[in-house]
C-alpha cells in the first residue's frame, strides 16, 4: 500500500469491506449502533489504523444520517480557527460539500482519510473541517454551530506519538479517560494531535448530553510488532 490508502477503486472497496464487516458483526457494535451520533477515529495509514476506525464506522452502517461533519487537526499549516475543503473526492466517487462560509484549504490527511469510509457507507454530503488552534470559547461556539446540522459527527485524531509501548499505553489511557469523562478542565493534558478537534467534541457532547464510550484502543506496536516508537489509536462512539 502506497500512501494513506489504496487509490484503486476495487482494492479500496474490498479493504473497507474487510474493516467494516467483522466490526459490524460484534455484539458490542450491535448494542452501540442505536445510540451513535458520532465517532472518534484515528487517521494513520489504513494498514495501521483502518481496522480500528472500521469498528467505529460500522456503527454508522445503515444509519439514518446521509450527511457528516468531519473535524480533523491541521498537520501542514499553522493557523487559528477553521478551514474547509472545497471538494471531497475519493477513488470511489465524490461527496457533495455542505454549504459553508469557511476559508478553503486544499488538503489534510486527517480529514481526507475519513472520506472513503463515508462514501462506502452511502453518505451523500460532508462538511470537511480542518481545525487549527481554538480557544475554549471558540471551540464551544463551533460545537453549537455544527450541532444544528442533521448529521453524523466524525472527529479524527491519533493519540501519543513515538513513545515506548508501555509508556504510550499509560498516557493514552489517561487521554481516553479525559475524553470519556468530558473533563474539559484537563483538556490541556490530552496527548493527541487532534486535541483541538477533541475540544470541540467535548463541548458538543456536553451540549447534547452524549457520553463517549471506548470501542477499541491499540497502538502501532500491536500491529507492526515494533514497540520502541509507537503511535496510539482509539475509536470511540458517542
N, C-alpha and C positions, 0 to 999 in steps of 0.2 A: 504494500500500500504506500503510495507516494502522496505526500501532503496530509491533510487532516482526515480525508475520507476518499473513497474511490470516486473518480469522475465519470466512470462508465455507468450509464443508467441501470442496466440489468444487474451489474455487480453490486451497485449501491442498494438497489431494491432488495436483492437477496440478503444482503448483510443486515439491513434494517429489519427484515422479517425474522432473522435469527435473534436479534436483540430483543424484539418485542414479544415473540411467541412464548418463550419459556417464562418470561415475566408475567404475561397476561394469564397464564395458567396457574400461577401460585395462589394459594389461599389468602395470603397476606394482601396481594394485589386486589383480588376479587373483593375483599372486605373493604378496602380503601376506595374503590372506584366511585362509589356513590357520593363521596364527600370531597372529590378532587376539584378544587377551584384553581389550583396552580401547583407548580412543582419547582424544586431547586435541582439543577443538574450540572454535571461537570462539562468542560468544553475542550478536553485534550483530544489528541488524535483518536479516532474511533477504536483503533486496536487496543488502546489503553483504557478508555473510559466509556466507550459506546454501549457496552452491556449494562453498565451501572446507570447510564442515562436511560437506557431502554426500560428499566424497571419502573422509572417514573413516568415515561411517556406512555407505557402500557395502560396507565390509569386514564388516559385521555382517549383511548381507543373507543370508537362508537360514542364519543361524547356529544352532548347537545351543542357544544361550542363549535363554531366554524371560524372564529376569529381568535387570534392570540396576540398577546403583548409579550415581547421578548426583551429582557433587560440584561445586558452584559457589560463588563468593565472594558475600558479602553487600554489596550496594550501598546499602541504605537504612537499615540498622540496624547500630550498632556493638555487638559482644558478643564474649565469649570462649567458644570451644567450638563446638558443633554444634547446629543446629536442623533440623527436618524438616517437609516438607509433610504435612498430614493427608489430602490428596486430590490426585489427579493427573488433572485434566480437560483435554481438548483439544477443538477443534471436530470432531475425527474420532472422539471417544469417550474413555472414561476407561481408565486403567490402575489395577490394584489396588496398594495400598501394602503393601510388605513390612513385616511387624510389627517395631516398634522401640520404644525407650523414650526417644527424644529429645523435647525440648520442641518444640512446634509453632511454625512461622512460616508465615503465610498466603501470602506472595508474594515471589518473587525471580526476575527475568527471566533471570539466568544459568542457572538450573535449568529454569524453565518453558519456555524456548525450545528445550530439548532434547526435550521430551516428544512433540511431533508426529512427530519423526523416529522415535522408538522405537515409537510407535503404528503408524506407516506400515509399519515393518519387522516387525510382528507380535509385539512384546514384550507380555507379559501382566502382569508385575509390575514395580514400580520402587521403589527407595528413594531419594527425592529429598532430598539433604542440602545445607544451606546452611552453609558453613564460615566461622566468624568467625576471630579471632586464635587461633593454636595454637602452643604452644612445640614444640620438636623432639620431645620425649618423647611428648607427647600426639598429635602427628601420626603418630609411629611406632606408637603403641598403636591409633589408629584404623585405620591400614593393616592391622595384624594382625587386627583385628576383622572388617573387611569382606572380608579375604582368605578367610575361612571360608565366604563365600557363593558358591554356584554361580551366578555372574552375570557379565555384561559390565560393565566399569567405564568410565564416561564422566566425564572431567574437563573442566570448562568454564572457559575463560579467554580474554580478549583480551590483546594484548601492549602495547607502548608506546602512550601516548595523546598526541595533539596536538603532535607534533614535525614538523619538516620531513621530507619524503620520504626524503632521503638519510640524515639523522640517525636516523630511525626504522629504516631498513633495517639500519644498522650495529648499533644497540642490540638490535634484535630477533634478529639473527644470534647475538649473544652469549648472549641468553636461551635460544635454541633449542639452542645448543651445551651450555649448562649442563644442560638437560633431557636431551639425548641421552646425555650422559656421566654422568648421575645424580650430579652433583657437589654433594652436599649442603653442603659447606663454602662453596660460592659461592651458596647459596640466597638470601642477603640481596641479591645483585646482580641477581636476577630483576626485570625491568621488566614486570610483568604484574599486572593487577587480581586475578587468581586465584592469587597466589603462595602463599597458604595451602593451597588445594586441591592445588596442584602440589607442595607439601611432602609431602603425603600420598601423592601419585602416585609421587614419587621413592622414598619408603620402601617402598611397595607393590611397585614394580618390583625394588628390591634384594632384598626378601624372597622374591619369586617367581622371581628370575633372568630377568626380562624386560628387553628393551632397547628404548627408544623410538626410532622412526625417523620422520624428517620425510616427510610426504606432499606438503604444499604450503605455501608462505608467500606472502602478499600483504599489502598494506595498502590502506586505503580510497582512497589516491591512485590505485592501479591500477584501481579500479572507478569512481570518480567523476571522475577527472582533476584534482581539486583536490589539489595536493601541498604545500600550505602547512601544513596541520594534519591529520595523518593518524592513523589507529589501526591497529595491527598485528594481523594474523590468521594463525594457523597451524593446520594439522591434522597430528597425529602418531598413530602406532599403536604399540602395544607388546604 
